[in-house]
Amino acid sequence: MLIGIYANPERDVGLVFARKLAGELEKAGAEYVVHDSVLGVFGKARGFGDDCKPRPDMIVSLGGDGTILSAIAFAAPEGIPVMGVNLGGMGFLTAVTADDNAAKETVRTIMSGNYTVSERAMLEARAAGRKFFAINEVVFYKRSLGKTVDVSVRVGDSHVANYKADGFIVGTPTGSTGWALSVGGPIVCPDIPCLLLLPMNCHQLSARPVIASDKQPVIVAGSEPGSIIADGNVVAGDAQEMTVVRAPFNAKLVTCDDFGFYGRLNRKLGLAK
């Protein structure tokens, strides 16, 4: 079994956890490769790149939710499952919380196969002549900080509404606990096939979130060019329209607890005391 180690050096300072994980994998007789982004400071090891060559059987992401989103960006198109170890804050998408025994327990879980793989819908966005993928959301965002932007939204051939807002979010059920949550969106169970349509800081009291089918494209057009943000990364800085559809592949998230989605909501977001 070949395990890919993808570490965020700002969270895993000195790659301490990554080295522990590598040591435990060696003890268990598993091979590992380290992502090229940290290979230079990791030491003597084989590397793998965003093209996932050599192809890991699983990628272990060391950091927070942002780190696992970065790993998913190159792992999902290749169908590689990602296990997240939380070295950050919220850690909603991660499977393991780091402690003194986390490296050993992570390897034990991997080698025993005592985990499940959750399939999560991905988005494919087209804007400015380019294509982007996201597991949480794609956002059309205004360029002028002191002004709003007029946004027209369509689902397939049907016009949904015009909004005067800071921007517009097209999100997945997985993304409903991310940026979408902060603008008043609903929390949606990740196995429900839908898209979330959410104006941001809208100057219309009648504006409400819309849950749409994921079988039709969503077209968001601005009155002026804006930035396109995919999973927190600005991927295009001068686009006036974006088209978002469900991607032809899913992300694969490794989970290894018994809490499930609703239990995780309670633990991470404090919905119940």
NORCORVEN-V646560 format. One record per residue. N is the residue number from 0. RES is the residue in one letter. PHI is phi in radians with two decimals (999 if undefined). Layout:
BEGIN
{{N,RES,PHI} {N,RES,PHI}}
END
This chain:
BEGIN
{{0,M,999} {1,L,-1.88} {2,I,-1.88} {3,G,-1.63} {4,I,-1.86} {5,Y,-2.12} {6,A,-2.05} {7,N,-1.70} {8,P,-1.15} {9,E,-1.35} {10,R,-1.67} {11,D,-1.70} {12,V,-1.10} {13,G,1.26} {14,L,0.92} {15,V,-1.07} {16,F,-1.18} {17,A,-1.04} {18,R,-1.19} {19,K,-1.07} {20,L,-1.08} {21,A,-1.06} {22,G,-1.10} {23,E,-1.19} {24,L,-1.14} {25,E,-1.08} {26,K,-1.06} {27,A,-1.46} {28,G,1.42} {29,A,-1.73} {30,E,-1.55} {31,Y,-2.50} {32,V,-2.28} {33,V,-1.99} {34,H,-1.03} {35,D,-1.00} {36,S,-1.13} {37,V,-2.16} {38,L,-1.06} {39,G,-1.12} {40,V,-1.84} {41,F,-1.37} {42,G,2.10} {43,K,-1.32} {44,A,-2.88} {45,R,-1.41} {46,G,-1.93} {47,F,-2.44} {48,G,-1.90} {49,D,-1.14} {50,D,-1.45} {51,C,0.99} {52,K,-2.11} {53,P,-1.15} {54,R,-1.41} {55,P,-1.26} {56,D,-1.33} {57,M,-2.67} {58,I,-1.96} {59,V,-1.79} {60,S,-1.67} {61,L,-1.95} {62,G,2.85} {63,G,-2.02} {64,D,-1.11} {65,G,-1.09} {66,T,-1.18} {67,I,-1.19} {68,L,-1.11} {69,S,-1.11} {70,A,-1.16} {71,I,-1.08} {72,A,-0.99} {73,F,-1.80} {74,A,-1.41} {75,A,-1.04} {76,P,-1.07} {77,E,-1.65} {78,G,1.27} {79,I,-1.67} {80,P,-1.22} {81,V,-2.11} {82,M,-1.88} {83,G,-1.76} {84,V,-1.89} {85,N,-1.41} {86,L,-1.97} {87,G,-1.97} {88,G,-1.74} {89,M,-1.10} {90,G,1.10} {91,F,-1.19} {92,L,-1.61} {93,T,-1.40} {94,A,-1.71} {95,V,-2.30} {96,T,-1.75} {97,A,-1.20} {98,D,-2.58} {99,D,-1.09} {100,N,-1.84} {101,A,-1.13} {102,A,-1.09} {103,K,-1.13} {104,E,-1.18} {105,T,-1.08} {106,V,-1.15} {107,R,-1.07} {108,T,-1.10} {109,I,-1.10} {110,M,-1.23} {111,S,-1.45} {112,G,1.28} {113,N,-1.50} {114,Y,-2.68} {115,T,-2.13} {116,V,-1.99} {117,S,-1.66} {118,E,-1.49} {119,R,-2.12} {120,A,-1.11} {121,M,-1.98} {122,L,-1.83} {123,E,-2.05} {124,A,-2.06} {125,R,-2.11} {126,A,-2.78} {127,A,0.92} {128,G,1.28} {129,R,-2.22} {130,K,-2.14} {131,F,-2.38} {132,F,-2.19} {133,A,-2.69} {134,I,-1.73} {135,N,-1.67} {136,E,-2.85} {137,V,-2.12} {138,V,-2.18} {139,F,-1.65} {140,Y,-2.22} {141,K,-1.04} {142,R,-1.65} {143,S,-1.60} {144,L,-1.11} {145,G,-1.56} {146,K,-2.31} {147,T,-1.62} {148,V,-2.26} {149,D,-1.47} {150,V,-2.19} {151,S,-1.89} {152,V,-2.16} {153,R,-2.22} {154,V,-2.04} {155,G,1.06} {156,D,-1.62} {157,S,-1.74} {158,H,-1.40} {159,V,-1.54} {160,A,-3.05} {161,N,-1.89} {162,Y,-2.27} {163,K,-1.88} {164,A,-2.68} {165,D,-1.34} {166,G,2.99} {167,F,-2.54} {168,I,-1.86} {169,V,-1.97} {170,G,-2.17} {171,T,-1.76} {172,P,-0.99} {173,T,-1.05} {174,G,-1.32} {175,S,-1.16} {176,T,-1.74} {177,G,-1.90} {178,W,-1.04} {179,A,-1.01} {180,L,-1.11} {181,S,-1.27} {182,V,-1.84} {183,G,1.55} {184,G,-1.36} {185,P,-1.36} {186,I,-1.54} {187,V,-2.13} {188,C,-1.04} {189,P,-1.15} {190,D,-1.63} {191,I,-1.55} {192,P,-1.38} {193,C,-2.78} {194,L,-2.15} {195,L,-1.78} {196,L,-2.01} {197,L,-2.41} {198,P,-1.25} {199,M,-1.86} {200,N,0.86} {201,C,-1.32} {202,H,-1.61} {203,Q,-2.44} {204,L,-1.14} {205,S,-1.43} {206,A,-1.21} {207,R,-2.40} {208,P,-1.08} {209,V,-2.17} {210,I,-1.81} {211,A,-2.02} {212,S,-1.12} {213,D,-1.62} {214,K,-1.71} {215,Q,-2.18} {216,P,-1.25} {217,V,-1.90} {218,I,-1.97} {219,V,-2.02} {220,A,-2.14} {221,G,-1.71} {222,S,-1.25} {223,E,-2.62} {224,P,-1.06} {225,G,-2.42} {226,S,-1.72} {227,I,-1.85} {228,I,-2.08} {229,A,-2.00} {230,D,0.88} {231,G,1.52} {232,N,-1.92} {233,V,-1.28} {234,V,-1.83} {235,A,-2.65} {236,G,-1.86} {237,D,-2.60} {238,A,-2.17} {239,Q,-1.76} {240,E,-2.64} {241,M,-2.38} {242,T,-2.04} {243,V,-2.14} {244,V,-2.32} {245,R,-1.23} {246,A,-1.19} {247,P,-1.34} {248,F,-2.44} {249,N,-1.87} {250,A,-1.42} {251,K,-2.08} {252,L,-1.83} {253,V,-1.50} {254,T,-2.18} {255,C,-2.55} {256,D,-2.17} {257,D,-1.79} {258,F,-1.39} {259,G,1.21} {260,F,-1.10} {261,Y,-1.28} {262,G,-1.12} {263,R,-1.15} {264,L,-1.00} {265,N,-1.13} {266,R,-1.27} {267,K,-1.57} {268,L,-1.85} {269,G,1.15} {270,L,-1.26} {271,A,-2.38} {272,K,-1.87}}
END
